[in-house]
Amino acid sequence: MTDERSLRDDLAALYRIFDHLGWGELIFNHITVKLPGDDGHFLINPYGLLYSEVTASNLVKVDINGNIIEPTDHPVNPAGMLIHSCIHAARHDIVCIAHTHTTAGMTVACQEGGLRPDNFYSTLLHNKVTYHDFEGITVDEAEKQQLVANLGDRAMMMILRNHGLLAGGRTIAEAFLNMWILERSCQIQASVDQTGVKQIPVRQEVLERSEKLLAIQGMGQAAGALEFAAMKRLMDKIDPSYRQ
């Protein structure tokens, strides 16, 4: 079991990674990690800070009901609390959840057909992405039930229609890799659509074979450890202040 200090370091690093990749959105959006134990506590970014300002020590500890557990000078984002609290409460296998408003992600989220399985990365997500219809700003408690229902009991990734992307993982590293693949899939789709040229479809049997091969290769283990470690090393070279 990973201790809280290590989770704080890794989550703060993930915020800096998102910022480095251009996935931040002013002071908005959010990434959370569930803490060990049965009390339902998790860490979220201080509302009002840029991702580049997030550190291990200024992450805010909250409970499922949105109560701040330890003294802090910062509030938390109500929309972030709603999305993350209901998923953490319902999906005990998901430890880390990230939500973005990237241009590519929102572009695909606004397309009627959603993400198409016609590029290398999107084929990796065959039968792995669910959808949630837009209901306005996510501050209405009534939306929680539908969010959880649309994510389902197995999916780790969801496209919030007209809104953005959501990716979770059994570890911080896996959530990062899931978001990276989802984001890349959307970037490529948005770029291809701009060409105005008809896409080459991927055959159904190829999609099904890829899905089976990935399941065998993964063997049920959380992915992303090597990728996250590489990006964390880069953050240490650029600005290790996230560890403060």
Secondary structure per residue as TSV (DSSP state, phi and psi in degrees):
chain	resnum	aa	ss	phi	psi
A	1	M	-	360.0	132.7
A	2	T	-	-80.9	135.4
A	3	D	-	-80.7	166.4
A	4	E	H	-61.9	-39.5
A	5	R	H	-61.6	-42.3
A	6	S	H	-65.7	-39.6
A	7	L	H	-65.7	-38.2
A	8	R	H	-62.1	-45.5
A	9	D	H	-59.8	-47.1
A	10	D	H	-68.7	-39.0
A	11	L	H	-68.1	-42.3
A	12	A	H	-61.6	-39.7
A	13	A	H	-61.7	-39.9
A	14	L	H	-64.4	-38.3
A	15	Y	H	-60.9	-42.6
A	16	R	H	-66.6	-36.7
A	17	I	H	-63.0	-46.5
A	18	F	H	-59.0	-42.9
A	19	D	H	-62.0	-44.7
A	20	H	H	-60.4	-37.0
A	21	L	T	-83.1	-2.4
A	22	G	T	81.1	24.5
A	23	W	-	-97.4	4.7
A	24	G	-	-79.4	167.9
A	25	E	B	-147.2	78.1
A	26	L	T	50.4	-125.1
A	27	I	T	-98.4	7.7
A	28	F	B	-94.3	-179.5
A	29	N	-	69.6	171.3
A	30	H	E	-165.3	150.1
A	31	I	E	-133.1	137.7
A	32	T	E	-129.6	157.6
A	33	V	E	-135.7	135.0
A	34	K	E	-79.6	135.9
A	35	L	-	-87.7	154.1
A	36	P	S	-61.4	150.6
A	37	G	S	113.5	175.7
A	38	D	S	-104.3	10.1
A	39	D	S	-88.6	-3.7
A	40	G	-	74.7	17.4
A	41	H	-	-77.1	145.6
A	42	F	E	-145.9	166.3
A	43	L	E	-105.0	141.0
A	44	I	E	-142.0	160.2
A	45	N	-	-71.5	149.1
A	46	P	-	-68.8	127.4
A	47	Y	T	-71.2	125.4
A	48	G	T	116.8	-15.8
A	49	L	-	-100.2	145.7
A	50	L	-	-71.2	158.4
A	51	Y	G	-59.0	-31.5
A	52	S	G	-70.3	-11.0
A	53	E	G	-102.4	-5.3
A	54	V	-	-73.3	134.0
A	55	T	-	-129.6	168.4
A	56	A	T	-58.6	-38.2
A	57	S	T	-81.4	-25.0
A	58	N	T	-94.3	1.6
A	59	L	-	-61.6	141.0
A	60	V	E	-98.5	130.7
A	61	K	E	-91.4	125.5
A	62	V	E	-131.7	166.2
A	63	D	-	-106.1	178.2
A	64	I	T	-59.6	-26.8
A	65	N	T	-88.7	2.3
A	66	G	-	89.1	7.0
A	67	N	-	-77.7	133.6
A	68	I	B	-78.8	125.6
A	69	I	-	-86.3	-37.1
A	70	E	S	-122.3	152.0
A	71	P	-	-56.0	138.3
A	72	T	-	-154.8	155.4
A	73	D	S	-89.1	-0.2
A	74	H	-	-122.5	145.7
A	75	P	-	-82.5	-177.4
A	76	V	-	-122.3	156.9
A	77	N	-	-72.3	119.1
A	78	P	H	-58.8	-38.9
A	79	A	H	-65.3	-39.2
A	80	G	H	-64.5	-40.4
A	81	M	H	-61.5	-42.2
A	82	L	H	-64.1	-50.6
A	83	I	H	-61.5	-50.1
A	84	H	H	-75.0	-38.1
A	85	S	H	-64.7	-41.8
A	86	C	H	-70.7	-34.0
A	87	I	H	-73.4	-43.3
A	88	H	H	-61.0	-36.6
A	89	A	H	-70.2	-35.5
A	90	A	H	-91.6	-31.6
A	91	R	-	-115.8	91.5
A	92	H	T	-71.3	-14.4
A	93	D	T	-80.1	-18.3
A	94	I	-	-92.0	116.3
A	95	V	-	-94.6	-37.0
A	96	C	E	-126.2	138.1
A	97	I	E	-131.5	133.2
A	98	A	E	-125.7	142.8
A	99	H	E	-131.1	132.5
A	100	T	E	-131.2	160.4
A	101	H	-	-124.8	42.0
A	102	T	-	-65.0	157.5
A	103	T	H	-61.3	-45.7
A	104	A	H	-65.7	-42.7
A	105	G	H	-63.5	-42.7
A	106	M	H	-70.9	-31.4
A	107	T	H	-60.2	-50.2
A	108	V	H	-67.0	-36.7
A	109	A	H	-63.4	-24.5
A	110	C	T	-91.0	-6.2
A	111	Q	S	-86.7	135.7
A	112	E	T	-57.8	-39.2
A	113	G	T	-82.7	-8.3
A	114	G	-	69.4	-150.8
A	115	L	S	-80.0	125.5
A	116	R	-	-93.4	140.4
A	117	P	S	-85.2	61.3
A	118	D	-	-128.7	17.1
A	119	N	S	-133.3	166.0
A	120	F	H	-51.1	-48.0
A	121	Y	H	-73.8	-39.5
A	122	S	H	-68.3	-25.3
A	123	T	H	-67.4	-25.7
A	124	L	T	-69.4	-17.6
A	125	L	T	-102.7	12.9
A	126	H	T	-55.9	123.2
A	127	N	T	64.4	21.8
A	128	K	T	-116.8	-5.0
A	129	V	E	-118.5	130.6
A	130	T	E	-109.4	177.0
A	131	Y	E	-133.2	147.5
A	132	H	E	-131.6	125.9
A	133	D	-	-69.8	147.6
A	134	F	-	-69.9	129.6
A	135	E	-	-125.3	21.8
A	136	G	S	92.1	-167.6
A	137	I	S	-59.6	133.4
A	138	T	T	-81.5	72.1
A	139	V	T	-126.9	2.2
A	140	D	-	-92.0	118.7
A	141	E	T	-57.0	-26.7
A	142	A	T	-66.2	-18.3
A	143	E	H	-79.2	-17.7
A	144	K	H	-55.4	-48.4
A	145	Q	H	-59.7	-41.3
A	146	Q	H	-72.0	-36.2
A	147	L	H	-57.6	-49.2
A	148	V	H	-65.2	-42.7
A	149	A	H	-63.2	-39.9
A	150	N	H	-73.0	-32.3
A	151	L	H	-67.2	-37.8
A	152	G	T	82.7	-172.0
A	153	D	T	-102.4	4.8
A	154	R	T	-131.5	-32.8
A	155	A	-	-65.1	146.0
A	156	M	S	-110.3	-7.2
A	157	M	E	-133.0	142.1
A	158	M	E	-145.2	138.9
A	159	I	E	-98.6	121.1
A	160	L	E	-87.8	106.1
A	161	R	T	-56.7	137.2
A	162	N	T	63.1	14.2
A	163	H	T	-134.0	-66.3
A	164	G	E	171.4	-159.2
A	165	L	E	-115.0	152.3
A	166	L	E	-138.0	132.2
A	167	A	E	-139.2	138.1
A	168	G	E	-123.5	177.1
A	169	G	E	-165.8	162.3
A	170	R	S	-75.4	-12.9
A	171	T	S	-141.2	167.2
A	172	I	H	-61.6	-41.0
A	173	A	H	-61.8	-42.2
A	174	E	H	-68.0	-39.0
A	175	A	H	-61.7	-40.8
A	176	F	H	-60.5	-49.9
A	177	L	H	-64.3	-40.2
A	178	N	H	-60.4	-43.4
A	179	M	H	-67.9	-37.9
A	180	W	H	-62.1	-46.2
A	181	I	H	-66.3	-41.8
A	182	L	H	-63.6	-44.7
A	183	E	H	-63.7	-45.5
A	184	R	H	-61.2	-40.4
A	185	S	H	-58.3	-43.5
A	186	C	H	-69.9	-39.7
A	187	Q	H	-58.9	-45.8
A	188	I	H	-67.4	-42.5
A	189	Q	H	-61.3	-45.9
A	190	A	H	-62.8	-37.8
A	191	S	H	-69.1	-44.1
A	192	V	H	-62.0	-41.3
A	193	D	H	-60.9	-30.0
A	194	Q	H	-70.9	-19.9
A	195	T	H	-72.4	-24.5
A	196	G	T	74.4	6.9
A	197	V	-	-97.4	141.9
A	198	K	-	-62.4	134.6
A	199	Q	-	-74.3	152.8
A	200	I	-	-86.4	117.3
A	201	P	-	-71.8	149.8
A	202	V	-	-96.2	130.6
A	203	R	-	-63.7	145.9
A	204	Q	H	-57.6	-40.0
A	205	E	H	-65.8	-29.7
A	206	V	H	-70.2	-41.9
A	207	L	H	-60.9	-45.0
A	208	E	H	-67.0	-39.4
A	209	R	H	-66.6	-41.1
A	210	S	H	-60.9	-41.9
A	211	E	H	-60.7	-43.0
A	212	K	H	-67.4	-42.4
A	213	L	H	-64.2	-40.0
A	214	L	H	-65.0	-39.2
A	215	A	H	-63.9	-41.1
A	216	I	H	-67.5	-44.1
A	217	Q	H	-64.9	-40.2
A	218	G	H	-74.0	-30.7
A	219	M	T	52.0	31.9
A	220	G	T	76.3	5.0
A	221	Q	-	-90.9	150.2
A	222	A	-	-65.8	138.9
A	223	A	-	-102.2	174.9
A	224	G	-	96.0	-2.5
A	225	A	H	-60.7	-45.8
A	226	L	H	-68.2	-42.6
A	227	E	H	-64.6	-44.1
A	228	F	H	-66.9	-40.9
A	229	A	H	-61.3	-39.3
A	230	A	H	-64.1	-43.9
A	231	M	H	-69.9	-32.5
A	232	K	H	-67.2	-38.0
A	233	R	H	-62.0	-39.2
A	234	L	H	-63.8	-41.4
A	235	M	H	-62.8	-37.4
A	236	D	H	-64.0	-33.6
A	237	K	H	-74.2	-39.5
A	238	I	H	-76.4	-50.6
A	239	D	-	-165.1	96.3
A	240	P	G	-77.7	8.6
A	241	S	G	-65.5	-13.4
A	242	Y	G	-60.5	-22.4
A	243	R	G	-76.9	-11.6
A	244	Q	-	-64.5	360.0
